[in-house]
Amino acid sequence: MLIGVTAEGGAGAHGGGRLQVLRPDGTPAGPVEAVPDLAAAIREREATGTVRWLWAATADLYPALLRAGVRVRRCHDAELTEALLLGHDGRWGEPRALAAAWARHTGRPVPPDPPPRQPEPPGLSQGALFETASAPPAAAGFDPLQALTEVYADQHRRCAAAGPPGRFRLLVAAESAGALVGAEMGHAGLPWRADLHDDLLRELLGPPQPVGPPRRIAELAAEVNQAFGVHGLHPDSPAEVLRAFARAGIEVPNTRAWVLRKVEHPAVRPLLEYKELYRIWTAHGWTWLDSWISGGRFRPEYVPGGVVSGRWATRGGGALQVPKVVRRAVVADPGWRFVVADAGQLEPRVLAAVSGDEGLAAAASAGDLYAALATQSFDGDRARAKLALLGAMYGQTGGAAIPALAVLRQSYPTAFEYVESAARTGEAGGLVRSWLGRTCPPASTAWRDAGLDPPEEVGSAESPQGGASGRARGRFTRNFVIQATAAEWALVLLATLRTAIEGSKAELVFFVHDEVVVHCPEEQADAVVAAVHAGAAEAGRLLFGDTPVRFPLDVSVVECYADA
C-alpha cells in the first residue's frame, strides 16, 4: 500500500498532517485524511507491515518520527528521486525539492531549492516535531499533498522510461532506503567515549592551552622552522611550505603526505607529524568533542547521495573522515559488540561485473583478486597487477603503469575497453551512467569536486586546467562508471542488512563508502555476521544477476572500532 504523507506545520510535541492512499501509479485510491497526530497515525498504519510511504524528503520528516518512536520499513523519497531523474535527463543540479518538481511538471516558473539546513550539534533545541525549513514557498495552486501525488505519478512514468528495465527502479528504491538508514544512524548515534577521546588527545597533543595550539603542535612547528632555517613559518599553510622547499632548491607540486614522503629534507618528518596532529586538533579536538558528543553518542547528519557518484556526505561533524587513531574512542556499550564489515577490492570487482570480461570475472570469483590477476597474467607479481587495474580505473598512464597497462589491455580487453569507452565519452563532453543509471554531471558543472580522487598508490590526477581539462574529465568519467556502481552495491547491501536485522536489538550505526558498522548485543554478533555476508551476496545478485563475481567482506567483531 502506497500512502502519501505531508506534515502540517509541526505544532507542539505531535504535529498533525494529511494522508492519502494511492495506487501504484500515484493516482488517488481514497480521500485525503487529516490526522491530528501524524506520528501516531503513521505508527498505526506501519503496524500492518504493508505500507510504503511517499513523502517529499526523508531528511525533513523521518528524523522527527524517529524522535517520536516511529520507524518505517519503506518509503519513496520524492526529492532524491527527482535528483536522479534530472541527472538522467542531463539536467544535473537543477532544483529538486517538491515545489520545484511540481512547478516543472505543471509548467510553472521553477523556484530555487531552499538552502541546506545548518548542522545542529547534539544538545541544541530540536524545535517543533516536524521540520519546516524546507517547506516550499507559497505558489498559486500549490497544495503540498496534491503536489506530492502529482510529482510521484510523473516520477513513476519517468522511472519506467529511464535506463535498462528494472535497474533505475532499483536505484530509486535503494536511494530511498539509504535515506532511511542515514536518518536511523543519526538517531541511534555511534557509541563514543568522551573520556577516552580526551585521554588520547592529551596523549597525542598535550593538554589543551588557554590560547594557541597544544604543546606538541607548537613543538613540531618550531622543529619545522628550524629545519628550514626560518622563523614565523606556519606549517599549516601549503603556500608557505612550498616556498620554503623552493628556497631549499626542492620543487614539490603540493604538500600532500604521499608527495612529501618522497622528499629528502630534515623538515619532512616533523612536517608530516605536524600535519597529522594539526588535522586531529582542528577537526576532532576538544571543541569537536564538546560540540558533537552527547549522551555517549556521536550523531552526525548523513546526506545520502551527497556526492555526485552517489557516495554519502555528512552535514557537520566530519563523520566520514574520522582518523583511525580517534576511533580508539569508539567503544561498544557494555555487553555489546561492533560488527565491522569492509568490502575489500570492491571497485575492481565491480569492473569485472559490469564489463562482462570473462577473464577478470574468473579472477574475481573468489579470494584475493590482485593475486589471481598476478597468477593469470603478471608472472605472479601482485603489485604490478594491482597497479595495472587501478591505473585503468583511475587513468594513470605514465611511469611504471605503462607496461602493466599493456598487459592488462592484452589479457582483459573487454574490461579495459569498458573504462576506456567511458573516458572517451567524458573527454568528448558526453555523459556516462552507472550500472543502475545514476548519471554524471555535464562538463559545464563543478564535476572536479565530485570526490573521485585516485588512491595514493596510483598518483595524483593531472591538473584539470587549460588543455588538460578534457583528459581530466576523461579520468573522472572512467572512474565514475565504477565508483558510482560500487556506491549502488553498498546502498543495496545497507538496505538488505537493515531488513535482516529488523526486529532485533542490533542497529546500523556507521557507514563510510564500502564499510558498514553494526552495534549489537554480544550474543547476536554471530547472527549479524551471517546477515552481513548474506547481504553482500544478495547485493551482488540484485545488481548483476547470475555473475561469477563475488563480493567478499572482511568482517570483524570488536569492542573498539579501532581494532577492526
C-alpha positions in Angstrom: 0.0 0.0 0.0 1.3 3.4 -1.0 0.4 6.3 1.2 1.3 9.9 0.6 2.0 11.9 3.7 2.6 15.6 4.5 3.2 17.3 7.8 1.2 20.3 8.7 3.4 22.9 10.4 4.7 20.8 13.3 2.9 22.4 16.2 3.7 21.1 19.7 5.1 17.7 20.6 3.0 15.8 18.0 2.2 17.7 14.9 -0.7 16.9 12.6 -0.7 16.1 8.9 -2.5 14.6 6.0 -2.5 11.1 4.5 -3.8 9.7 1.2 -3.9 6.1 0.0 -2.6 5.9 -3.6 -2.5 3.3 -6.4 1.0 2.1 -7.5 0.9 4.6 -10.4 0.3 7.5 -7.9 -3.4 8.1 -8.7 -5.6 8.5 -5.6 -7.3 5.4 -4.2 -9.1 7.1 -1.4 -9.9 10.5 0.2 -7.5 12.8 1.9 -7.4 12.1 5.6 -6.4 14.9 8.1 -4.9 13.5 11.3 -4.2 15.5 14.4 -1.2 13.3 15.5 0.8 12.4 12.4 3.4 10.2 14.3 0.6 8.2 15.9 -1.2 7.8 12.6 2.0 6.5 10.8 2.7 4.2 13.7 -0.8 2.7 13.5 -0.6 2.1 9.7 3.0 0.9 9.8 1.9 -1.9 12.1 0.2 -3.6 9.1 3.7 -4.2 7.6 2.5 -3.4 4.0 2.9 0.3 3.7 5.3 2.3 1.5 5.3 5.9 2.5 5.5 8.7 -0.1 6.9 11.9 1.2 8.8 14.9 -0.1 12.1 14.4 1.7 13.1 11.8 4.2 15.5 14.2 5.8 12.6 16.6 6.6 10.2 14.2 8.1 11.8 10.9 9.3 14.2 12.3 12.0 11.1 13.7 13.8 9.3 10.4 13.5 12.3 8.6 15.0 12.3 11.1 17.9 8.6 10.2 18.4 9.5 6.5 18.5 8.2 5.7 15.0 10.2 3.6 12.4 9.0 2.8 8.9 10.0 0.0 6.7 9.8 1.5 3.2 9.5 4.9 1.6 9.7 6.8 -1.7 11.8 10.0 -1.3 10.5 12.3 -4.0 13.4 14.8 -3.7 16.1 12.2 -4.0 14.2 10.6 -6.9 13.8 13.9 -8.7 17.6 14.5 -8.4 18.3 11.1 -10.0 15.8 11.7 -12.8 17.1 15.2 -13.5 20.6 13.8 -13.8 19.4 11.1 -16.1 18.0 13.7 -18.4 21.2 15.7 -18.4 19.9 18.4 -16.1 22.1 17.6 -13.1 22.0 20.3 -10.4 18.6 21.8 -11.2 16.2 22.4 -8.2 14.8 19.1 -6.9 12.6 20.0 -4.0 8.9 19.2 -4.1 8.0 22.8 -5.0 10.4 22.8 -7.9 9.4 19.4 -9.2 5.8 20.3 -9.1 6.4 23.6 -10.9 8.4 21.9 -13.6 5.7 19.2 -14.0 2.9 21.8 -14.3 4.8 24.3 -16.5 5.2 27.0 -13.8 8.3 29.0 -13.0 10.7 26.8 -11.1 11.7 28.2 -7.7 15.2 27.5 -6.3 15.6 24.9 -3.6 15.7 26.2 0.0 19.2 26.5 1.4 20.6 23.4 3.1 19.8 23.0 6.8 22.6 24.1 9.0 24.2 21.3 11.0 22.8 21.1 14.5 25.2 19.5 17.1 23.6 17.5 19.9 22.2 19.4 22.8 20.6 22.2 20.8 16.9 22.6 20.8 15.1 20.3 18.3 12.2 22.8 18.0 8.9 21.5 16.6 8.4 17.9 15.9 8.5 18.2 12.1 10.9 20.3 10.2 9.6 23.4 8.3 12.9 24.8 7.0 12.4 23.0 3.6 8.8 24.0 3.2 8.2 25.2 -0.4 7.3 28.8 -1.0 3.7 29.6 -1.4 2.6 29.4 -5.1 -0.7 29.7 -6.8 -2.4 26.3 -6.8 0.2 24.6 -4.7 -1.1 22.1 -2.2 1.7 20.0 -0.7 -0.2 16.7 -0.7 -1.7 17.1 -4.1 1.7 18.3 -5.5 3.3 15.3 -3.9 0.9 12.8 -5.6 1.2 14.6 -8.9 5.0 14.6 -8.8 5.1 10.9 -7.8 2.9 9.9 -10.7 5.2 11.8 -13.0 8.2 10.2 -11.5 6.6 6.8 -11.8 6.3 7.3 -15.5 9.8 8.7 -15.9 11.4 5.9 -13.9 9.8 3.3 -16.2 11.4 5.0 -19.2 14.8 5.6 -17.7 17.7 3.2 -18.2 17.6 -0.6 -18.7 14.3 -2.2 -17.5 14.2 -2.5 -13.7 17.6 -1.1 -13.0 16.6 2.5 -12.5 13.7 1.5 -10.2 16.2 -0.5 -8.1 18.4 2.7 -7.9 15.4 4.7 -6.7 14.4 2.1 -4.1 18.0 1.8 -2.9 18.4 5.6 -2.6 15.2 5.9 -0.6 16.2 3.0 1.6 19.6 4.7 2.1 17.9 7.8 3.3 16.0 5.8 5.9 19.3 4.2 7.1 21.0 7.6 7.2 18.3 9.1 9.4 18.3 6.0 11.6 22.0 6.0 12.1 22.0 9.7 13.0 19.2 9.0 15.5 20.9 5.9 17.1 24.3 7.5 17.2 27.7 5.9 17.2 28.8 4.9 20.7 31.6 7.3 21.7 33.6 7.5 24.9 34.3 11.2 25.6 36.8 10.3 28.4 38.9 8.1 26.1 38.8 10.8 23.4 40.1 13.3 25.9 42.8 10.9 27.0 44.1 10.3 23.5 44.1 14.0 22.7 46.2 14.6 25.7 48.5 11.7 24.8 49.0 13.0 21.2 48.9 16.7 21.7 49.5 17.5 25.3 46.9 19.3 27.5 44.7 22.0 25.9 46.1 25.5 26.1 44.1 28.7 27.0 45.5 30.4 23.9 47.1 28.9 20.8 47.8 25.3 19.8 48.6 22.4 22.2 52.2 21.9 23.3 53.1 19.1 20.8 51.9 21.1 17.8 53.8 24.1 18.9 57.0 22.0 19.3 56.6 20.5 15.8 56.1 23.9 14.3 59.4 25.0 15.9 61.1 22.0 14.5 59.8 22.7 11.0 61.0 26.3 11.2 64.4 25.2 12.5 64.8 22.6 9.7 64.1 25.3 7.1 66.2 27.9 8.9 63.4 30.4 9.1 61.1 32.0 11.8 57.4 32.5 11.6 56.6 29.8 9.0 53.1 28.4 9.5 53.3 24.6 8.7 49.6 24.5 8.1 50.0 26.9 5.2 50.7 25.0 2.0 51.8 28.1 0.2 54.4 28.9 2.9 55.7 25.3 3.0 56.0 25.2 -0.8 58.0 28.4 -0.8 60.3 27.1 1.9 61.0 24.0 -0.1 61.7 26.1 -3.2 64.2 28.2 -1.2 65.9 24.9 -0.3 66.1 24.0 -4.0 63.3 21.4 -3.9 60.3 21.7 -6.1 57.2 19.8 -4.9 53.8 20.0 -6.6 51.8 20.1 -3.4 52.0 19.3 0.3 50.1 16.0 0.3 51.6 13.4 2.6 52.3 10.9 -0.1 54.3 13.6 -2.0 56.2 14.8 1.0 57.3 11.2 1.9 59.3 11.1 -1.3 61.3 14.3 -0.4 64.6 14.1 1.4 64.8 17.1 3.8 65.0 17.4 7.6 61.7 19.3 7.7 59.7 16.4 6.2 59.5 14.2 9.4 58.2 17.0 11.7 56.1 18.4 9.0 54.3 15.1 8.4 53.7 14.7 12.1 52.5 18.3 12.4 50.0 17.9 9.5 48.5 14.8 11.1 48.2 16.2 14.6 47.0 19.6 13.4 44.2 17.9 11.5 43.2 15.9 14.6 43.3 19.0 16.7 41.2 21.2 14.4 38.8 18.5 13.1 38.4 16.2 16.1 39.9 18.1 19.0 38.3 19.3 22.2 36.0 21.7 20.5 34.6 19.0 18.3 34.3 16.7 21.3 32.3 19.3 23.3 30.1 20.1 20.3 29.3 16.6 18.8 29.4 14.0 21.6 26.3 14.0 23.8 24.9 11.1 25.9 27.8 8.9 24.9 26.9 9.1 21.2 28.1 10.8 18.0 25.1 11.8 15.9 26.0 13.4 12.6 23.5 14.2 9.9 24.2 11.9 7.0 23.5 13.1 3.4 22.8 10.1 1.2 23.8 10.8 -2.4 25.7 13.9 -1.2 28.5 13.3 -3.7 27.7 13.1 -7.4 28.9 9.5 -7.5 26.2 8.5 -5.1 28.6 8.3 -2.1 27.4 9.8 1.1 28.4 13.0 2.7 27.7 14.5 6.2 26.4 17.9 7.3 28.6 18.8 10.3 30.8 16.6 12.4 33.0 15.2 9.7 31.8 11.6 10.3 33.3 10.3 7.1 36.8 11.5 7.9 37.4 10.1 11.4 41.1 9.2 11.7 41.9 5.7 12.8 43.6 6.9 16.0 40.5 8.8 17.0 38.4 5.6 16.6 40.0 4.4 19.8 37.2 6.4 21.5 34.5 4.4 19.6 33.8 1.7 22.1 30.7 -0.6 22.2 28.3 -0.4 25.1 28.9 -3.0 27.9 27.8 -6.4 26.8 27.6 -5.2 23.1 30.0 -5.5 20.2 30.7 -3.9 16.8 30.4 -6.0 13.7 32.6 -4.2 11.2 32.3 -5.3 7.6 34.6 -3.9 4.9 34.2 -4.7 1.2 37.8 -5.1 0.1 38.7 -4.7 -3.6 35.1 -3.5 -4.3 35.7 -1.3 -7.3 37.9 -3.9 -9.3 35.2 -6.5 -8.7 32.5 -4.0 -9.9 34.6 -3.5 -13.1 34.6 -7.3 -13.6 30.8 -7.5 -13.1 29.8 -4.5 -15.3 32.2 -5.1 -18.1 31.4 -8.8 -18.5 35.1 -9.6 -19.1 35.3 -13.4 -18.5 38.9 -13.4 -17.5 38.6 -10.7 -15.0 35.3 -12.2 -13.7 37.2 -15.5 -13.2 39.8 -13.7 -11.1 37.1 -12.0 -9.1 35.2 -15.2 -8.4 36.9 -15.7 -5.0 39.7 -14.7 -2.8 42.3 -12.1 -3.5 41.5 -10.5 -6.9 45.0 -9.0 -7.4 46.7 -12.3 -6.5 44.5 -14.1 -9.1 45.4 -11.5 -11.7 49.0 -11.9 -10.9 48.9 -15.6 -11.4 46.9 -15.3 -14.6 48.8 -12.6 -16.4 51.5 -10.9 -14.4 54.0 -13.7 -13.6 52.9 -13.8 -10.0 53.7 -10.1 -9.4 50.7 -8.9 -7.3 51.9 -5.3 -7.0 52.1 -5.0 -10.8 48.7 -6.5 -11.3 47.2 -4.0 -8.7 49.0 -1.1 -10.4 47.6 -2.1 -13.8 44.0 -2.4 -12.6 43.9 0.7 -10.5 45.7 2.6 -13.3 43.0 1.5 -15.8 40.2 2.7 -13.5 41.9 6.0 -12.5 43.6 6.9 -15.7 47.2 6.6 -14.7 49.1 6.5 -18.0 52.8 7.2 -17.1 55.7 5.6 -15.3 55.6 2.0 -14.2 51.9 1.9 -15.2 52.7 1.8 -18.9 53.9 -1.8 -19.3 51.4 -3.0 -16.7 48.6 -1.5 -18.6 49.8 -3.1 -21.8 49.5 -6.5 -20.1 46.0 -5.6 -18.8 44.8 -4.5 -22.2 46.0 -7.7 -23.8 44.7 -10.1 -21.1 41.4 -8.3 -20.2 40.4 -6.4 -23.3 36.7 -6.2 -22.5 37.2 -4.7 -19.1 39.9 -2.3 -20.4 37.6 -1.1 -23.2 34.8 -0.6 -20.7 36.6 2.2 -18.8 38.4 3.4 -22.0 35.0 4.0 -23.6 33.8 5.9 -20.5 36.9 8.0 -20.7 36.4 8.8 -24.4 32.9 9.8 -23.7 33.9 12.2 -20.9 36.7 13.7 -23.0 34.2 14.5 -25.7 31.9 16.2 -23.2 29.4 13.4 -23.0 27.6 11.8 -20.1 28.2 8.4 -18.6 26.0 6.3 -16.3 26.4 3.8 -13.5 25.1 0.3 -13.8 21.7 1.3 -12.4 21.5 4.6 -14.2 23.0 7.3 -12.0 24.3 9.9 -14.4 27.4 12.0 -14.1 27.2 15.8 -14.2 27.8 17.5 -17.5 31.2 19.0 -18.3 30.0 22.6 -17.6 29.4 21.8 -13.9 31.7 21.6 -11.0 32.5 17.9 -11.6 36.0 18.4 -10.3 34.6 18.5 -6.8 33.0 15.0 -7.2 35.2 13.3 -4.7 36.6 10.8 -7.2 40.3 11.3 -6.2 42.6 8.4 -7.1 44.3 6.4 -4.4 47.8 7.4 -3.4 49.4 4.3 -5.0 48.2 5.5 -8.4 49.2 9.1 -8.1 47.6 12.5 -8.3 45.2 13.5 -11.0 46.6 15.7 -13.7 45.5 19.3 -13.3 42.2 19.9 -15.0 43.2 23.4 -16.1 43.9 24.5 -19.6 44.4 21.9 -22.3 44.3 19.1 -19.8 40.7 19.6 -18.9 39.4 17.1 -21.4 41.8 14.4 -20.3 41.0 15.2 -16.6 37.3 14.8 -17.3 38.0 11.5 -19.1 39.7 10.3 -15.9 36.6 11.4 -14.0 34.1 9.6 -16.2 36.2 6.4 -16.4 36.1 6.1 -12.6 32.5 7.4 -12.3 31.0 4.4 -14.0 32.9 2.2 -11.5 32.7 4.2 -8.3 29.0 5.1 -8.7 28.2 1.4 -9.3 30.2 0.5 -6.2 28.2 3.0 -4.3 25.0 1.4 -5.6 26.2 -2.0 -4.4 26.9 -0.6 -1.0 23.4 1.0 -0.8 21.7 -2.3 -1.7 23.9 -4.0 1.0 22.7 -1.5 3.5 19.0 -2.0 2.5 19.2 -5.8 2.7 21.1 -5.7 6.0 18.6 -3.3 7.5 15.8 -5.7 6.7 17.8 -8.7 8.0 18.3 -7.2 11.5 14.8 -5.7 11.8 13.2 -6.8 15.0 16.5 -7.5 16.8 18.4 -5.1 19.1 21.1 -4.8 16.5 21.4 -1.4 14.8 23.3 0.2 12.0 25.5 2.9 13.5 28.1 3.8 10.9 28.7 3.7 7.1 31.5 5.1 5.0 31.8 4.2 1.3 32.3 0.4 1.5 32.4 -0.2 5.2 29.4 -0.7 7.5 29.3 -1.0 11.3 26.5 -2.7 13.3 26.2 -2.3 17.0 24.6 -5.3 18.6 24.4 -7.4 21.8 27.4 -9.8 22.1 25.1 -12.8 21.8 23.7 -11.6 18.5 27.1 -11.0 16.8 27.3 -14.3 15.0 23.8 -13.8 13.6 24.8 -10.3 12.4 28.0 -11.6 10.8 25.9 -14.1 8.9 23.4 -11.4 7.8 26.3 -9.2 6.6 27.7 -12.0 4.4 24.3 -12.9 3.1 23.6 -9.2 2.3 26.7 -8.9 0.3 25.8 -11.9 -1.8 22.3 -10.6 -2.2 23.5 -7.1 -3.3 25.7 -8.7 -6.0 22.7 -10.8 -7.2 20.2 -7.9 -7.3 22.6 -5.7 -9.2 24.4 -8.1 -11.6 22.2 -11.2 -11.7 24.0 -14.5 -12.4 27.6 -13.5 -12.3 30.7 -15.4 -11.2 32.0 -12.3 -9.5 31.9 -12.5 -5.7 31.9 -9.6 -3.3 33.6 -10.9 -0.1 33.7 -8.9 3.1 36.4 -8.7 5.7 34.3 -8.9 8.9 35.5 -8.2 12.5 33.7 -8.5 15.8 35.3 -6.0 18.2 34.7 -3.9 21.3 36.6 -0.9 19.9 36.2 0.3 16.4 40.0 1.0 16.0 40.6 -2.8 16.4 38.7 -3.7 13.3 
